[in-house]
Amino acid sequence: MKVFKFGGASLKDAAGVRNVASIVAQYDSDMIVVASAMGKMTNLLEALAKAHFNGWDETMEIYEKFRRFHLELAGELFGSETEIPTAVFNMLSDMENRLRMPPSLLFDFEYDQFVCYGELLSSLIVSLYLETAGMTNRWVDIRSSLRTDDKYRDASVNWKWTEMLVNNTFQFNGTRMYVTQGFIGSTVTNLTTSLGREGSDYTAAILASLLKAESVTIWKDVPGVLNADPKQYQGTILLKELSYREAIEMTYSGAQVIHPKTMKPLYNSNIPLYVRSFANPSEPGTVIHQVDHPLELTPVFITKGNQVLITFSPYDFSFISAEDISRVFALLSAKGLKVNLIQKSAIDLSLLVDAPELGLETIMLDLRKDYEVKYNTGLTLVTIRHYNNETIERLTAGKKIFIEQYSRLTAKIAVN
């Protein structure tokens, strides 16, 4: 059994959906197809969630853009809007009905209740189109199987319940193909959650691990894993083979080709991950698997913008202790801030974090009770795996360095 995951770029229009069908048709093995939201629909749904939560006038206007996008795409696939299967209209009606309900007082909860419709509609349209193309399949609402805690927008998987439910649902008994969603799940009380942005890769890995799949393939708009983002760097190089360890280091540092949590379930089950081009499906792409021999890798460049450097210093000139570090990390974690770099001196603790959605000053109020706090915004974190002096000089030339850190294989430099 194989697991195929198709991202938003591969499903951005009717031609993309047709291409997905042509790729799937080339395989005769049991399969799960995991679909992301189409194109940039997650961004539109984020705007919709904010508008609904805040009671903005443009709420229904944003919804109408979402609705028209899917109906026009589906109309092109099925011949006309009058030939679109009723299930698509029913799902849009469910979404509209929810919009007419007053929001709760928790934005993260509301976010998950609306953002899920991107994956739900995308996967439903793909499933219905595959049927018309002669590929019998079963559409599954993954929320009935993938159970999580109630940390909305960044939920953790309840592995005990999920394993049981997934194995009960995906049995391949008279069904050779399932189509489902990435990114979303639900609590044990059936409230929708999400696994974090770009979490569809993680969903594919979860299903593969629990069902003992032969492999996972992520179909992308690039030829495989490259040594840099081709939108930011020229002359990128395809990395034909990576170890699980190398891949997780890259993704954790900000490489967006794969979701960071994807590697763990695949590593634990020793399942290879292929990253391949949906535009050139005959090309082998990149394989990520267990590697027992040293790999000669070219320098890998990862750029992560919108960073904030925060420095904490005790008011009483005390040394930074383990207790201080624990306290600061607990507060930042409670505010949902991800730490990307840590550096400590005698009386300073410096952390580089992703910029928060809320104002930074509001978040810093609790910390200023015990520490002097200084910060710089608008920074970019450049990570170089397998660095050398030439690569460091090239990427920092003409830029101001705010903080830098070097280990055996990795250089991390925050610049502006």
WOFEN-V158699 format. One record per run of one state. SS is the DSSP state (A for helix, B for strand, O for the rest). FROM is the first residue (numbers start at 1). TO is the last residue. If there is no record, write none. Layout:
BEGIN
SS FROM TO
SS FROM TO
END
This chain:
BEGIN
O 1 1
B 2 6
O 7 7
A 8 11
O 12 13
A 14 24
O 25 30
B 31 35
O 36 40
A 41 54
O 55 58
A 59 78
O 79 80
A 81 83
O 84 85
A 86 99
O 100 106
A 107 132
O 133 137
B 138 139
O 140 141
A 142 144
O 145 146
B 147 148
O 149 156
B 157 157
O 158 158
A 159 169
O 170 176
B 177 181
O 182 183
B 184 186
O 187 191
B 192 194
O 195 199
A 200 211
O 212 214
B 215 220
O 221 225
B 226 226
O 227 237
B 238 238
O 239 240
B 241 243
A 244 252
O 253 261
A 262 269
O 270 271
B 272 277
O 278 285
B 286 289
O 290 299
B 300 314
O 315 321
A 322 334
O 335 338
B 339 344
O 345 348
B 349 354
O 355 359
A 360 364
O 365 366
A 367 369
O 370 370
B 371 385
O 386 388
A 389 396
O 397 400
B 401 406
O 407 409
B 410 415
O 416 416
END
